[in-house]
Amino acid sequence: MNMLNLENSVLFLVDIQEKLVAALEKNTVVKKSNILLQTANILNIPSIITEQYPQGLGKTVDYLAEHIKNNTTVMEKSYFSALAEEDILNKLKSFGKKQIIIGGIEAHICVHQTVADLLNNGFEVYVVKDACASRKKDDFKSGIKLMEQNGAKITATEAVVFELLKTSKNPHFKEVQALVK
């Protein structure tokens, strides 16, 4: 496939937690992830949000957490790759969908390792670059480059939103469009 398909997509947000967000120099990851999560809610796309060791790193940031709905599952993890957690992999497989829209923190560690495992498990992976972050700019760049070299598609929040909508005649167009304005 070359484009996202609403019926075949899952949103996967990795470790957008209090202490990790606080350590970032530039914080667009929360805003862009929030747009993705609200779009997933409106379009009824299942979502998984992971939290790496929340006792130490805090929970998912409030700005994002306030938009968690019934179609979103929040799952704790200790492995850097979320798919190394059997419960998370099983939950993801239970959706029966092959396209994974992913963003999160740290791009070069947890997001990269999760993307590598997603690809190894046969998923089509769309890394939303502006919804990813690392504490250091060079780490971020190398993480994105490595994910692309491994076969992930690198995209942006607006590209994802409009690929999912497909047309301005989509009944949710105005509601979703308002998120990116």
N, C-alpha and C positions, 0 to 999 in steps of 0.2 A: 504494500500500500504506500501511497505517496502523500496522502492527506488523512487527517483525523476524521473519524467517523463517530458520531454521537452514540450510536448503538454499541460500539465496540471499545469504548474508552473508560479508563479508570484514572482518577486523580490521585497522585501519591506525593504527599508532602513530608519531607524528612527533617525532623529535629528543629523546628522553628520555635525554640524555647528561650525563656527569659534570659538566662546567663549567656547563651550563645549569641543572641541578638544584641545584647548589651556590649559584647566584645567587638562588634563590627564597626569599621570606620564609616561606612556608607550603608544606610539601611533602606534599600528599596525592596528587599526580599519580602518583608512583611506586607507591604502595600500590594505588590504583585501577586503574592500567594493568596491574599485576601480576595482579590479580583477573581482568581482562579477558583477558589473555594465557593464564593457566592455564585459564580457561573455554574459550577457543578451542582449547587443546590437548585438553582432555577431550572436547569436542564435535566435534573434527576440523574446525574452521573454519580456512581458510587465513588467514595473517597476513603483513603486511608491516611491517617496522620500518625507519624511515629514520634516517640519521645525517648531519647537516649538518657538513661539513668536520671529520671526526673527528680529523684531525691536530692541530687547534687546540682543538676543543671536547670531545675525548675520545670514547670509545666509549659505547654504551648502558650505563647504570648496571648494576652487577653484580647487584643484587637482581632486576632484570628479565631481564638476559642469562642468568642461570642457568636460566630457564624457556623459553628458546628451543629449540624442537623441530623436527622434520622438516617440519612444516606452516608454518613461519615462515621468511621470507626477509628478511635484513638487507641494505639497499641504501644506498649512499652517495649524497649529493646535494650540489649546490652552489647550485641555484636555491632560492629560498624556497618556491615551490610545488613539491611533490614531483612533481606530474604534468608539470611542464615538463621533467623528465628522461624521455627517451623510453623508456629501459629500465624505469623504474618504471611508466609508463603501460602499456607492453606487458605487463609481468608482471601488473598488475592486471586488464587485459582478458583475459588468458589463463585466468583463473579462470571467466569466463563468469557472473559474479554481479553483481547490481545494487545490493545494499544494503551500504553502507560504514559501519562502526562506527569512529569516529575520535576520537582523543585525542592530546595531546602538548603541546609547548612550542615556541614562544611562541604563545599562543592568537590574538593579534592580528596576527601576522606569518605564520609558516610554516603554522600550522594553518588560519588564515583563507584564505590564498592557495590552499592545497591544496583546501580545501572549495569555494572558488569554482570552481576548475578541475574538481573532481569533478561539481559541479552542471552546469557547462557541457558536460560529457561525458555527461550523461544519467543519472548515478548518483543513487540515493536516499541521502541522507547523514544519519547520526545522530551528532551531536556529543555526546560524553559529557562533560558540563560538569565533573564532579568528577574527570575524568581529563585535564583541560586545565589549563594554568597560564601565567601571564606574570609577569615580575619585578614589575610594578606592578599594583596592584588595578584602577585605572582603565583601564589597557590591556586587562586581562583582560575586564572588563565590556563595554568597547566592542567587543572582538573577538567575544565571544559574541553580543552584540546584532546586530552586522553579519552574522554567519553565519546567524542566525535570520531577519533581514530578507531575506537572499538566498535563503531557501528551505530551509535545513537544519533538521532536527528536533533540538531540544535535549532531552537525556535525562540519565539518571544511571546509574551502574554497576549498581546493583541492578535497576533497571528493565530494562536490557539483558539481564542474566543470566536473569531470570525470563521475559522475552519469548522468549528462545531456548529455554529449557527447556519452556515451554508448560504443563506439568503436573507435579504432584508424583509422578506415575507414570513420569516419564521415568527410564530406567535409570541416568542419571548425576545424578539430583536430589540425593541426599545428598552426593555428592562435591563438586558445584558449590556447594550451599548452605553447606557447611563453609567455603568461601572467603570468604563475605560475613558470616559470624557474628562 
